[in-house]
Amino acid sequence: MSKKALSLFEAFGIELEYMIVDRETLRPRPIAESILLDEEGNTTQEISLGAIDVSNELATHVLEFKTAKPTADLEQLEADFHAAITEMNDRLAAHNAMLAPGGIHPFMDPSVEGKTWSQGDRTIYDAYDRIFGCSSHGWFNLQSCHINLPFANEEEFARLHAAIILVLPYLPALSASSPIIEGEYRGFLDTRIDVYKNNQAKIPEIAGSIIPEPIFTFADYQSEILQKTYKAIAPHDSDGILQHEWLNSRGAIARFDRNAIEIRLLDTQENPSQDIGICSLIIALLESLCALDIATLKEFASRYTPQQRKEQLMAIARDGYEADLELRDLAELFDLKANETSVGELWAKIVNILKSHPRVSKRTEALGYILQEGNLAERILARVGKKPSQSDLRDTMEQLSECLANSQAFTN
């Protein structure tokens, strides 16, 4: 008997990626294969730490922490993540290593320090490396928070996909945590998105315009996104190794294998409390949008092209709250005044309107801190400046790791 699909906002899956770094040098330590061990001491791709599963990624200095099953209790999930992080740090201590948060390692050289998972079936990894060449930041040096949101049927999918399209471009203002790459500031608060958008440029159909097309049926999603993606990669992938729905690399992807849409545009924060605070606000915002009349929702989602939304996304990835609102869709839905023209003003208005929402009311401290003190990228820049020294970056990485271990907010 098949399990009943979850309905909109009934439960969620959260994934958080962290770097393994050396406790002294703070450089990446590609030792995941020595950490992810089964009961017999053999390398495995996933272990369970209580309610959290920990699995490997392409890069062996990265671990993914994720909900073992969907949950509606985000407060308990925060405690579960903290417990799993504590246990993993205890295991890493024997290797003089620890976990570090943030969207990008600020002084990693991926061509030298990037190592791929070597155990078990490497078929998929080898195919990606052969086609795209994975020795770059866009493959080896990026850590993100993913939100998996369920849908029970096509009508729920249409609502959820439309709402997500509206919200995606504005997310980096909240979550940017990657201002430094190769030891320098290159103009972006969210550098992870800047490198992410280019890592599969050889086959542009895979990521599209990052913001998905306004598609509202299962059949259209298959024909307009997935099948076009499979066709585009086929000349490079004659065995069909990569022709699965996870090949789609847009900022939100439909996962029909688990009846969910996965949002992938968030940088990882300094601790799970901040991540879950941001996720709670996003979920509450999506709930409010999904409650709109479906025709209105589709009209707003179709108002701008994916390319226009991508341009707004990249402006926000660069400038955060200070970015101009070139698109006025959410601004109109939340009654922003004509003279309120910045992304920061939009988020302040959204938080004010949703502050009594049960998800948001429990997170006002974390969200208020992010709105008042700046996103993590802004706080990092305030600490190290736009021309940081190597010692300042190491000290900042060490402080971020302490924030993760002790569930503290990062201060500049």
N, C-alpha and C positions, 0 to 999 in steps of 0.2 A: 504494500500500500504506500503510495507516494505521500511525502510529508506536505502538509498544507503550506502554501507560500505565505510569507509575511506580508501584511498590508503596509501602506505608507506610514512611516514613523512609528511602527510597532516595536522595532528594535534596530540596532545598528552594529556594524562592524567597524572598528577603528584599528588602523595600522600605524606604527611609529618606527621609523628607521633611525638607527644610531651608529656612529663610528666607533671602532675600537682604536684607541690611541695609546701610545707609550706614556706611562706616568711621569717620566722625566722630560723627554723631548717633545711630547705631545704630537709626534708624527704618527701617521697611520700604521697600525700593526695588522697585517693581513693573516690573522691566526684563527679565523672562524672555524676552520677545519679541525683545529685542536680543541675547540670549545664546544662545538655541537657534537656531543658523543652520546651513543645509546648506552643501555645498561651493561653491555659487554665491552664498552670502551671504544667502539668503532665509530668513525665519522658518519654522521647522518645529516639529512637536510633539515630536520625539524625536531625540536624537543619541546616538552611541556613544562612550564614553571607555574604550577597552580592553574589559574584561569586564563593564563596567557601562554600562547605558543610562540616560540622563538625559532626563526628559520633563516636560512642563508639567502644572500642576494648574489648578483653577478660578481661584485667585488668582495673579496674575502676579508676586508676590514669593515664590512657593514653587516649588521644584524637587524632583522625585522621582528618587532614585537607586535603581536596582534591578538585580538580576541579569539579565544578558542571556538566560540559560537556567538551569534548575535546577541546583544544585550540591550535592555532598555534602561538599565541602572548605571548611568554614567558616573555617579558619585562612587559607587563600589568599583567601577572600572578604573577610576583614578588610583584607588588604593591597590588594586590588583597590578596595575602597571608599576607602581612604586615598589611593590614587593618583588616583582620579577626583575626589575632593574637592580635592586639591592642584591638579590641572589646572584645575578649575572656579574655584577661588580666584584662580589666575593670570589667567584670563579676566576675572573680575569686577574685578580690581585696576585695569584700564584704565577702569572706570566709577566708581572710588573706592568700590567695594562689596565685600562678602565674604559668605560663608555663616555662618549662626548656627544652633545646635541648640536643642532644647527643644520641648515640646509646644505652647506658646503664646508669642506675642510679648507681653512683660509690660506694654508701654504703648502698644500700637497702638490707634488709633480706626478700626474697620473701616468705619464709615459714611463716613469721609473718606478713609482711606488704602487701602481695599480696591478693587482694580481687577481686572476679569475679563479672561480671555484674549479677544483681539479678532480674531485671525487665523483664517483657514480656516473650517471648518464650526462655527458657534456654536449649532447647533440644540439640542443637549442642554443647554448652559449657559443658553440663553435660556428653555428650558422650566422648568428648576429655578428660575430667577430669577422667572419669571412666577408660578409656583405658590407658592413659599415666600418669596421676597424674600431675596436672598443677602447683603445688606449687614449681616451680623452676625458675631460671633465664631465661631458654630457652622459657618459656611461659609468665612469669609476668614481665620480665625486659629486654625489647629490643624494641627500636624505630628505624624505618627505613624509608628511602625514596624509593618510588616505582615509576617507569616510565612505563606507558602503551603506547605501540607503536602499531598502527593499521596495519592490512593487509587486502586487499580487496579480495584476492583469494589464491588458493593453491600455485601458483608460487611465489607470494609475501611472503607468509608464509615461503616457503623454503629458500628464500634469507635472510629474517629477522632472522629466527631461526639459520641459519648457521653463520651469522654475530655475533649474540649475543653469541653463543657458543665460538667464538674466543675471544671476549672481556671480558667476565665475570671474568675469573681468575684474571685479572689485576686491577679490580675496587677498591679493598680495599686500594690500595696505595694512591688513591685520597681521599677516603671517610672515612677511619677509624677514629672513634671518640670515641672509647670505650676502653681505655687502663686500666681502674681501675674497679675492681669488688670486692665487699665486703671489700672495703677500701684498696685493695692491687693490685699491678701490678703482673700479672701472666704470663708474657712473650709475650702477644699478644697486638698489637696496635688495632686490631679489635676483641675484646673479644666477641662481639655480634655474629659474625659468628662462633666462637668456641663453644658457648653454643647452638646456633641455629642448628648446625649440629647434635647435640645429642638429641634434645628434643623429637624426635620420633624414636629413635634407636630401640625400641621394634619391630617396623615394618619397616625395612630398605628400603623397596620398595617405601615408601612415599617420601623420600627426595633423594633417589638414591645416586649419588655421588655429589650432589649439582649442579654440572655442568650437563646440560641435555645431553642425548644421541644424536648423530648426526642423527636426523630423519627429513625428508623433505616432508612427505605427511600427510594429515589428517588421513588417514586410519592407517598408521604406528604409528602415535602418539597415536591414540585410543588403538590400540592393544598392543603396546610395552611399553607404559607408563601408560595410564589411566586404562585400563582393568586389567593390572597386579597389579596396586595399589589397585583397588577395590577388587580384588580376595584376596589379602594379608590381607586386613583389615576385610573382611567378617566374619571370625570366631569370631571377637570381636564386630561386628556391624551387627547383624542379621536383624535389621530393615532397613538397608541401609541409615541411617541418614547421614553418612559422605561420601557416595559414589557419590560425585560430583567432577567436575574438580578442584575445589578449594582445595580438599584434597591434591593434588600434591604439595609438598613443596620444589621443586627444586629452585635454585636461580633465575630461570626465568621459568615462566609457561605460557602455551597457555591458553587463555581465549576465547574459541570458542563462549561463550555466548555473547561476545561483539567484536569478531574478532580482538583480540589484543594479544600481548605477553607482560607479566608484568615482568619487572626486579625488583628483591627484595633483592639484595645484598648490597645496599648502606646504610651506617649509616646516620642518620640525622645530619646535620651540625648546626653551631651556629646561622644561620639565613637563610631565604629563598634565599637570593642573592647568598650565597655560594652553596646551594643545586642546584639552577637553573644554576649556572655557571658550576658545574660538569655535570648536566644533559645535558646542551647544548653541551659540549664537547663530551659526550658519543653519543648523537644523531648525531652530525656531523661525528664522527668516524664510526658509523653504516651506515650512508648514503654513505660514501666513500667506505666501504666494499661492500655494496649492489649493488654498481655500477660495481663491478667486473663481469667477465664472470661467469655464474652460475656454470659451471663445475669446475672452479678454486675454487670458494667459497666453494662448497661441498667438494672438495678434501682437502682443508685446514681444514675445520671443522671436517673432519674424520681422520685427520693425527694422533691425539692422542686420547687415550681412555678417557672416563669421569673420571676414577680414576686418570690418569696422570694429567688431568687438575685440579682435586680436590687437588692433592698434591701441584701443583703450587699455587692454590688459598690459601691454608692454610699457605704456606711459606710467601706469600705476606700479609696475615692477621696478621702474626707474625711480619714480619720485614719491611713491607711497601716498600718504594723506595729502600731500601738497599738489598732487596731480589734478589737472582740470577735468571736470566732468564733460567730456566731449559727447557722451551719450546721455540722454536724459530719461531713460526708461524707468529705472528705479527711483530717480529723482521725482518723476511724475507720480509714480505709485505711492510714494511716501510724502507727497505734498511739499517738496523742497521749494523754497522761494526762488525767484529768478536771480536774486543776488547771492544765493548760496551755490557756489560754483566749484567747490573743491570736493575731493573724495572724502576728506576728513569730516566735512560738514555732513555729507551723506551718511557716513557710519555713525556719527553722533546722533543724528536724527533717528536712524533705525534702532539704535540701542535705547534711546529715550522712549520710543513707541513700544518696544518689546520688553521693556524693563520689568513689567509685571508678569510676563510669560514665565511659567514655572521652570522652564529650562534656563532662562536668562537670569531670573531673580536669584538663583543659587550661585551665579557666576559674576555678579556685579563687581566684586573686588578685582578679580583677574582681568575682566574686560575694561574696567575703569582704569586700571594700571596701564594696559596696552594703549588705550585712547589718550590718557594724560601724559604718560612718560614716553610714548612712542613704541612702534613695533620693535622687535628684538634687533633688527638690523640698524635702526636709528640709534638704539642704546649702545650697540657695539661701536658704531662710528663715533658716537660722543665720547666713548672711552678711549679709542685708539687713534682717532683722526683719519684723514683720507690718505695720509702717507705714513702708515704705521711701521714701527720697528719690529724686527723678528721677536725681540724679547717681550714687547707689548702684546703681540699676537699670542705668544706662548702663555703669558700670564692670563690673558683673556680666555683662552681655551681652557686653562686650568680652572678659572672661576666658573665657566660654563659647566664644566664637568662636576664641580662641586654643587652647582645649582641643581643639576640633574640628580645627583646622589642624594641630596638633602631636601629635594622638592622646594627649592627657593626661587624667587624671581630674580632675574639678573638686573643689577643696578649699575649705572655708569659712575 
